[in-house]
């Protein structure tokens, strides 16, 4: 999967949970962590077509466990 596309999709999901775009600033480690979790779930579930739902779930989990 294209990393740039994945980051754009994550950023879009982050905006659903944040008021200000400036709050979407993640460290490189946080980006990598989210990307790895998403890719792992996509591969485990063999659900590339459900990528949007997986991204939403991972980002939600990120905010609720922070």
N, C-alpha and C positions, 0 to 999 in steps of 0.2 A: 504494500500500500504506500502511496505517496505521502511522505512525512508532512509536506506543506499542506496538503489537503486535510490530513488528520488534525493538524494544529488549528486550521481554520474552523473545523467542525467542533473541536474542543472549545475554542474561543467563543463560538456562537452559543454553545451550551453554558459556558461560564457567565455570559451576559444575562442568561435567564435567572441567575441567582444573585447577581450584583446590580447595584444601582448605577454606579459610575464605571465608565470604561477603564479609568485609571486603576480601579481595584482588580482588574484582570491581569495584573502583572504577576507572573509566576517566575520562580527561579528556574534555572535550567534543570535542576534536579527534580523539581515538581513537574515540569513538562515531561521529562523522561519517565517519571513514575506513572503519570497518567497514560502516556503513550503505551508503555509496557503492559499496564493492566488492561487497556482496551484491546491491544493486539492479542494478548493471551486469551481473553474471553472470546474474541472472534475466532481464533484458531480452535479453542476447546469446543466451542459450540458449532463450529463449521457454519457460521451464520453471517457471512459477509453482507447479505442483503439486510440484515437486522442491525447493521453498524450504527445507525442513528440512535436506536433504542439503547444499545450497549454503551455508547458514548454518554448519553443522558444518565444512565444508571451509574457509571463510574464517576462522573462529575458530581452527581448528587451524593454519592458515598463519600467523595473527597470532602465536601462541605459539611456533611453531618458528622464526620469523624475527625474533624480538624480541631 
